[in-house]
């Protein structure tokens, strides 16, 4: 997933997918675009796949917009 302004955030970044929270998120600068961050995370093998689910990133300063992600 891609975002902006997350590398300079204080504290940890959490991802929310539906009601599930992912605590271990790796943030790196996108190689091709200045100011864009790569958010890398893994979903567990038993993650409940419900086609469309809301997804957002949370930092200490607040939460991102909610987008919809298609999972199958």
Jmol script that loads the backbone (N, CA, C; Angstrom):
load data "model"
ATOM      1  N   UNK A   1       0.855  -1.152   0.000  1.00  0.00           N
ATOM      2  CA  UNK A   1       0.000   0.000   0.000  1.00  0.00           C
ATOM      3  C   UNK A   1       0.906   1.221   0.000  1.00  0.00           C
ATOM      4  N   UNK A   2       0.431   2.320  -0.549  1.00  0.00           N
ATOM      5  CA  UNK A   2       1.214   3.545  -0.610  1.00  0.00           C
ATOM      6  C   UNK A   2       0.528   4.646   0.184  1.00  0.00           C
ATOM      7  N   UNK A   3       1.330   5.545   0.753  1.00  0.00           N
ATOM      8  CA  UNK A   3       0.802   6.682   1.493  1.00  0.00           C
ATOM      9  C   UNK A   3       1.810   7.807   1.494  1.00  0.00           C
ATOM     10  N   UNK A   4       1.469   8.910   2.133  1.00  0.00           N
ATOM     11  CA  UNK A   4       2.385  10.037   2.257  1.00  0.00           C
ATOM     12  C   UNK A   4       2.434  10.507   3.702  1.00  0.00           C
ATOM     13  N   UNK A   5       3.589  11.053   4.095  1.00  0.00           N
ATOM     14  CA  UNK A   5       3.728  11.646   5.417  1.00  0.00           C
ATOM     15  C   UNK A   5       3.844  10.675   6.566  1.00  0.00           C
ATOM     16  N   UNK A   6       4.136   9.405   6.299  1.00  0.00           N
ATOM     17  CA  UNK A   6       4.173   8.420   7.381  1.00  0.00           C
ATOM     18  C   UNK A   6       5.571   8.179   7.931  1.00  0.00           C
ATOM     19  N   UNK A   7       6.617   8.381   7.143  1.00  0.00           N
ATOM     20  CA  UNK A   7       7.973   8.146   7.636  1.00  0.00           C
ATOM     21  C   UNK A   7       8.351   9.132   8.739  1.00  0.00           C
ATOM     22  N   UNK A   8       7.806  10.330   8.708  1.00  0.00           N
ATOM     23  CA  UNK A   8       8.118  11.326   9.719  1.00  0.00           C
ATOM     24  C   UNK A   8       7.211  11.257  10.933  1.00  0.00           C
ATOM     25  N   UNK A   9       6.286  10.319  10.954  1.00  0.00           N
ATOM     26  CA  UNK A   9       5.332  10.209  12.061  1.00  0.00           C
ATOM     27  C   UNK A   9       6.029   9.728  13.324  1.00  0.00           C
ATOM     28  N   UNK A  10       5.583  10.256  14.450  1.00  0.00           N
ATOM     29  CA  UNK A  10       6.127   9.785  15.720  1.00  0.00           C
ATOM     30  C   UNK A  10       5.382   8.519  16.129  1.00  0.00           C
ATOM     31  N   UNK A  11       6.111   7.562  16.642  1.00  0.00           N
ATOM     32  CA  UNK A  11       5.479   6.324  17.096  1.00  0.00           C
ATOM     33  C   UNK A  11       5.297   5.311  15.985  1.00  0.00           C
ATOM     34  N   UNK A  12       4.460   4.350  16.240  1.00  0.00           N
ATOM     35  CA  UNK A  12       4.246   3.236  15.323  1.00  0.00           C
ATOM     36  C   UNK A  12       3.107   3.511  14.363  1.00  0.00           C
ATOM     37  N   UNK A  13       3.128   2.777  13.282  1.00  0.00           N
ATOM     38  CA  UNK A  13       2.043   2.827  12.308  1.00  0.00           C
ATOM     39  C   UNK A  13       1.271   1.520  12.413  1.00  0.00           C
ATOM     40  N   UNK A  14      -0.043   1.621  12.455  1.00  0.00           N
ATOM     41  CA  UNK A  14      -0.910   0.446  12.485  1.00  0.00           C
ATOM     42  C   UNK A  14      -1.798   0.493  11.255  1.00  0.00           C
ATOM     43  N   UNK A  15      -2.082  -0.677  10.722  1.00  0.00           N
ATOM     44  CA  UNK A  15      -3.027  -0.793   9.618  1.00  0.00           C
ATOM     45  C   UNK A  15      -4.304  -1.409  10.166  1.00  0.00           C
ATOM     46  N   UNK A  16      -5.432  -0.907   9.721  1.00  0.00           N
ATOM     47  CA  UNK A  16      -6.737  -1.466  10.080  1.00  0.00           C
ATOM     48  C   UNK A  16      -7.391  -1.971   8.809  1.00  0.00           C
ATOM     49  N   UNK A  17      -7.747  -3.245   8.808  1.00  0.00           N
ATOM     50  CA  UNK A  17      -8.497  -3.837   7.698  1.00  0.00           C
ATOM     51  C   UNK A  17      -9.749  -4.443   8.310  1.00  0.00           C
ATOM     52  N   UNK A  18     -10.879  -3.857   8.003  1.00  0.00           N
ATOM     53  CA  UNK A  18     -12.117  -4.276   8.655  1.00  0.00           C
ATOM     54  C   UNK A  18     -11.974  -4.054  10.155  1.00  0.00           C
ATOM     55  N   UNK A  19     -12.178  -5.096  10.942  1.00  0.00           N
ATOM     56  CA  UNK A  19     -12.019  -4.994  12.398  1.00  0.00           C
ATOM     57  C   UNK A  19     -10.656  -5.502  12.856  1.00  0.00           C
ATOM     58  N   UNK A  20      -9.802  -5.896  11.938  1.00  0.00           N
ATOM     59  CA  UNK A  20      -8.491  -6.462  12.248  1.00  0.00           C
ATOM     60  C   UNK A  20      -7.433  -5.358  12.266  1.00  0.00           C
ATOM     61  N   UNK A  21      -6.519  -5.404  13.245  1.00  0.00           N
ATOM     62  CA  UNK A  21      -5.429  -4.434  13.351  1.00  0.00           C
ATOM     63  C   UNK A  21      -4.099  -5.133  13.145  1.00  0.00           C
ATOM     64  N   UNK A  22      -3.257  -4.544  12.296  1.00  0.00           N
ATOM     65  CA  UNK A  22      -1.919  -5.068  12.028  1.00  0.00           C
ATOM     66  C   UNK A  22      -0.925  -4.118  12.674  1.00  0.00           C
ATOM     67  N   UNK A  23      -0.158  -4.617  13.641  1.00  0.00           N
ATOM     68  CA  UNK A  23       0.784  -3.794  14.400  1.00  0.00           C
ATOM     69  C   UNK A  23       2.145  -3.677  13.726  1.00  0.00           C
ATOM     70  N   UNK A  24       2.549  -4.679  12.982  1.00  0.00           N
ATOM     71  CA  UNK A  24       3.887  -4.718  12.398  1.00  0.00           C
ATOM     72  C   UNK A  24       3.845  -4.207  10.957  1.00  0.00           C
ATOM     73  N   UNK A  25       4.121  -2.905  10.794  1.00  0.00           N
ATOM     74  CA  UNK A  25       4.096  -2.267   9.473  1.00  0.00           C
ATOM     75  C   UNK A  25       5.475  -1.685   9.204  1.00  0.00           C
ATOM     76  N   UNK A  26       6.063  -2.053   8.082  1.00  0.00           N
ATOM     77  CA  UNK A  26       7.364  -1.535   7.667  1.00  0.00           C
ATOM     78  C   UNK A  26       7.131  -0.393   6.683  1.00  0.00           C
ATOM     79  N   UNK A  27       7.755   0.751   6.922  1.00  0.00           N
ATOM     80  CA  UNK A  27       7.581   1.916   6.058  1.00  0.00           C
ATOM     81  C   UNK A  27       8.905   2.237   5.389  1.00  0.00           C
ATOM     82  N   UNK A  28       8.873   2.377   4.077  1.00  0.00           N
ATOM     83  CA  UNK A  28      10.069   2.711   3.299  1.00  0.00           C
ATOM     84  C   UNK A  28       9.719   3.781   2.282  1.00  0.00           C
ATOM     85  N   UNK A  29      10.737   4.529   1.870  1.00  0.00           N
ATOM     86  CA  UNK A  29      10.534   5.510   0.814  1.00  0.00           C
ATOM     87  C   UNK A  29      10.300   4.780  -0.504  1.00  0.00           C
ATOM     88  N   UNK A  30       9.341   5.238  -1.278  1.00  0.00           N
ATOM     89  CA  UNK A  30       9.086   4.654  -2.597  1.00  0.00           C
ATOM     90  C   UNK A  30      10.243   5.028  -3.505  1.00  0.00           C
ATOM     91  N   UNK A  31      10.788   4.056  -4.198  1.00  0.00           N
ATOM     92  CA  UNK A  31      11.976   4.282  -5.022  1.00  0.00           C
ATOM     93  C   UNK A  31      11.710   5.207  -6.206  1.00  0.00           C
ATOM     94  N   UNK A  32      10.516   5.220  -6.737  1.00  0.00           N
ATOM     95  CA  UNK A  32      10.247   5.968  -7.951  1.00  0.00           C
ATOM     96  C   UNK A  32       9.585   7.323  -7.776  1.00  0.00           C
ATOM     97  N   UNK A  33       9.043   7.616  -6.581  1.00  0.00           N
ATOM     98  CA  UNK A  33       8.291   8.848  -6.385  1.00  0.00           C
ATOM     99  C   UNK A  33       8.694   9.529  -5.081  1.00  0.00           C
ATOM    100  N   UNK A  34       9.122  10.767  -5.174  1.00  0.00           N
ATOM    101  CA  UNK A  34       9.505  11.530  -3.979  1.00  0.00           C
ATOM    102  C   UNK A  34       8.280  11.799  -3.115  1.00  0.00           C
ATOM    103  N   UNK A  35       8.423  11.637  -1.806  1.00  0.00           N
ATOM    104  CA  UNK A  35       7.349  11.919  -0.869  1.00  0.00           C
ATOM    105  C   UNK A  35       6.330  10.819  -0.701  1.00  0.00           C
ATOM    106  N   UNK A  36       6.487   9.709  -1.427  1.00  0.00           N
ATOM    107  CA  UNK A  36       5.542   8.591  -1.317  1.00  0.00           C
ATOM    108  C   UNK A  36       6.181   7.482  -0.499  1.00  0.00           C
ATOM    109  N   UNK A  37       5.421   6.930   0.426  1.00  0.00           N
ATOM    110  CA  UNK A  37       5.899   5.863   1.305  1.00  0.00           C
ATOM    111  C   UNK A  37       5.275   4.529   0.921  1.00  0.00           C
ATOM    112  N   UNK A  38       6.069   3.458   1.007  1.00  0.00           N
ATOM    113  CA  UNK A  38       5.573   2.086   0.866  1.00  0.00           C
ATOM    114  C   UNK A  38       5.234   1.577   2.253  1.00  0.00           C
ATOM    115  N   UNK A  39       4.034   1.093   2.448  1.00  0.00           N
ATOM    116  CA  UNK A  39       3.637   0.454   3.704  1.00  0.00           C
ATOM    117  C   UNK A  39       3.590  -1.039   3.431  1.00  0.00           C
ATOM    118  N   UNK A  40       4.448  -1.773   4.100  1.00  0.00           N
ATOM    119  CA  UNK A  40       4.536  -3.223   3.871  1.00  0.00           C
ATOM    120  C   UNK A  40       4.112  -3.967   5.129  1.00  0.00           C
ATOM    121  N   UNK A  41       3.226  -4.914   4.942  1.00  0.00           N
ATOM    122  CA  UNK A  41       2.725  -5.713   6.057  1.00  0.00           C
ATOM    123  C   UNK A  41       2.258  -7.049   5.520  1.00  0.00           C
ATOM    124  N   UNK A  42       2.106  -8.008   6.412  1.00  0.00           N
ATOM    125  CA  UNK A  42       1.645  -9.346   6.037  1.00  0.00           C
ATOM    126  C   UNK A  42       0.340  -9.647   6.756  1.00  0.00           C
ATOM    127  N   UNK A  43      -0.542 -10.292   6.036  1.00  0.00           N
ATOM    128  CA  UNK A  43      -1.765 -10.782   6.651  1.00  0.00           C
ATOM    129  C   UNK A  43      -1.537 -12.214   7.082  1.00  0.00           C
ATOM    130  N   UNK A  44      -2.048 -12.596   8.257  1.00  0.00           N
ATOM    131  CA  UNK A  44      -1.874 -13.984   8.693  1.00  0.00           C
ATOM    132  C   UNK A  44      -2.615 -14.951   7.773  1.00  0.00           C
ATOM    133  N   UNK A  45      -2.166 -16.182   7.767  1.00  0.00           N
ATOM    134  CA  UNK A  45      -2.741 -17.218   6.908  1.00  0.00           C
ATOM    135  C   UNK A  45      -4.241 -17.397   7.152  1.00  0.00           C
ATOM    136  N   UNK A  46      -4.675 -17.216   8.397  1.00  0.00           N
ATOM    137  CA  UNK A  46      -6.088 -17.425   8.738  1.00  0.00           C
ATOM    138  C   UNK A  46      -6.908 -16.129   8.676  1.00  0.00           C
ATOM    139  N   UNK A  47      -6.401 -15.101   7.994  1.00  0.00           N
ATOM    140  CA  UNK A  47      -7.124 -13.835   7.891  1.00  0.00           C
ATOM    141  C   UNK A  47      -8.460 -14.062   7.193  1.00  0.00           C
ATOM    142  N   UNK A  48      -9.560 -13.543   7.760  1.00  0.00           N
ATOM    143  CA  UNK A  48     -10.877 -13.746   7.139  1.00  0.00           C
ATOM    144  C   UNK A  48     -11.028 -12.886   5.887  1.00  0.00           C
ATOM    145  N   UNK A  49     -11.156 -13.523   4.753  1.00  0.00           N
ATOM    146  CA  UNK A  49     -11.294 -12.809   3.486  1.00  0.00           C
ATOM    147  C   UNK A  49     -12.765 -12.518   3.225  1.00  0.00           C
ATOM    148  N   UNK A  50     -13.113 -11.258   3.229  1.00  0.00           N
ATOM    149  CA  UNK A  50     -14.483 -10.816   2.992  1.00  0.00           C
ATOM    150  C   UNK A  50     -14.496  -9.828   1.829  1.00  0.00           C
ATOM    151  N   UNK A  51     -14.166 -10.251   0.665  1.00  0.00           N
ATOM    152  CA  UNK A  51     -14.145  -9.447  -0.540  1.00  0.00           C
ATOM    153  C   UNK A  51     -13.791  -7.982  -0.296  1.00  0.00           C
ATOM    154  N   UNK A  52     -14.751  -7.093  -0.068  1.00  0.00           N
ATOM    155  CA  UNK A  52     -14.445  -5.675   0.140  1.00  0.00           C
ATOM    156  C   UNK A  52     -14.415  -5.353   1.627  1.00  0.00           C
ATOM    157  N   UNK A  53     -13.311  -4.738   2.065  1.00  0.00           N
ATOM    158  CA  UNK A  53     -13.183  -4.321   3.459  1.00  0.00           C
ATOM    159  C   UNK A  53     -12.548  -2.940   3.512  1.00  0.00           C
ATOM    160  N   UNK A  54     -12.899  -2.129   4.514  1.00  0.00           N
ATOM    161  CA  UNK A  54     -12.245  -0.828   4.640  1.00  0.00           C
ATOM    162  C   UNK A  54     -10.819  -1.019   5.151  1.00  0.00           C
ATOM    163  N   UNK A  55      -9.915  -0.169   4.668  1.00  0.00           N
ATOM    164  CA  UNK A  55      -8.519  -0.223   5.095  1.00  0.00           C
ATOM    165  C   UNK A  55      -8.057   1.201   5.388  1.00  0.00           C
ATOM    166  N   UNK A  56      -7.256   1.357   6.457  1.00  0.00           N
ATOM    167  CA  UNK A  56      -6.715   2.670   6.807  1.00  0.00           C
ATOM    168  C   UNK A  56      -5.418   2.492   7.580  1.00  0.00           C
ATOM    169  N   UNK A  57      -4.627   3.565   7.630  1.00  0.00           N
ATOM    170  CA  UNK A  57      -3.388   3.589   8.406  1.00  0.00           C
ATOM    171  C   UNK A  57      -3.596   4.525   9.590  1.00  0.00           C
ATOM    172  N   UNK A  58      -3.040   4.157  10.746  1.00  0.00           N
ATOM    173  CA  UNK A  58      -3.175   4.976  11.948  1.00  0.00           C
ATOM    174  C   UNK A  58      -1.802   5.297  12.503  1.00  0.00           C
ATOM    175  N   UNK A  59      -1.582   6.565  12.823  1.00  0.00           N
ATOM    176  CA  UNK A  59      -0.376   7.008  13.517  1.00  0.00           C
ATOM    177  C   UNK A  59      -0.816   7.770  14.753  1.00  0.00           C
ATOM    178  N   UNK A  60       0.139   8.160  15.602  1.00  0.00           N
ATOM    179  CA  UNK A  60      -0.209   8.860  16.845  1.00  0.00           C
ATOM    180  C   UNK A  60      -0.983  10.147  16.570  1.00  0.00           C
ATOM    181  N   UNK A  61      -0.701  10.794  15.448  1.00  0.00           N
ATOM    182  CA  UNK A  61      -1.336  12.065  15.125  1.00  0.00           C
ATOM    183  C   UNK A  61      -2.742  11.922  14.558  1.00  0.00           C
ATOM    184  N   UNK A  62      -3.147  10.717  14.171  1.00  0.00           N
ATOM    185  CA  UNK A  62      -4.490  10.523  13.635  1.00  0.00           C
ATOM    186  C   UNK A  62      -4.568   9.332  12.699  1.00  0.00           C
ATOM    187  N   UNK A  63      -5.685   9.232  12.010  1.00  0.00           N
ATOM    188  CA  UNK A  63      -5.931   8.102  11.114  1.00  0.00           C
ATOM    189  C   UNK A  63      -6.148   8.622   9.692  1.00  0.00           C
ATOM    190  N   UNK A  64      -5.721   7.825   8.722  1.00  0.00           N
ATOM    191  CA  UNK A  64      -5.868   8.197   7.316  1.00  0.00           C
ATOM    192  C   UNK A  64      -7.319   8.069   6.879  1.00  0.00           C
ATOM    193  N   UNK A  65      -7.568   8.459   5.659  1.00  0.00           N
ATOM    194  CA  UNK A  65      -8.870   8.214   5.048  1.00  0.00           C
ATOM    195  C   UNK A  65      -9.091   6.713   4.952  1.00  0.00           C
ATOM    196  N   UNK A  66     -10.344   6.312   4.947  1.00  0.00           N
ATOM    197  CA  UNK A  66     -10.677   4.899   4.779  1.00  0.00           C
ATOM    198  C   UNK A  66     -10.876   4.631   3.294  1.00  0.00           C
ATOM    199  N   UNK A  67     -10.200   3.609   2.800  1.00  0.00           N
ATOM    200  CA  UNK A  67     -10.358   3.150   1.432  1.00  0.00           C
ATOM    201  C   UNK A  67     -10.961   1.758   1.480  1.00  0.00           C
ATOM    202  N   UNK A  68     -11.400   1.256   0.348  1.00  0.00           N
ATOM    203  CA  UNK A  68     -11.911  -0.099   0.264  1.00  0.00           C
ATOM    204  C   UNK A  68     -10.901  -0.947  -0.480  1.00  0.00           C
ATOM    205  N   UNK A  69     -10.652  -2.153   0.060  1.00  0.00           N
ATOM    206  CA  UNK A  69      -9.722  -3.085  -0.554  1.00  0.00           C
ATOM    207  C   UNK A  69     -10.475  -4.373  -0.869  1.00  0.00           C
ATOM    208  N   UNK A  70     -10.140  -4.957  -2.007  1.00  0.00           N
ATOM    209  CA  UNK A  70     -10.776  -6.209  -2.433  1.00  0.00           C
ATOM    210  C   UNK A  70      -9.845  -7.359  -2.066  1.00  0.00           C
ATOM    211  N   UNK A  71     -10.306  -8.277  -1.246  1.00  0.00           N
ATOM    212  CA  UNK A  71      -9.510  -9.428  -0.808  1.00  0.00           C
ATOM    213  C   UNK A  71     -10.225 -10.706  -1.210  1.00  0.00           C
ATOM    214  N   UNK A  72      -9.459 -11.619  -1.803  1.00  0.00           N
ATOM    215  CA  UNK A  72     -10.042 -12.932  -2.102  1.00  0.00           C
ATOM    216  C   UNK A  72      -9.025 -14.015  -1.922  1.00  0.00           C
TER     217      UNK A  72
END
end "model"
wireframe off; spacefill off
backbone 0.3
color backbone group
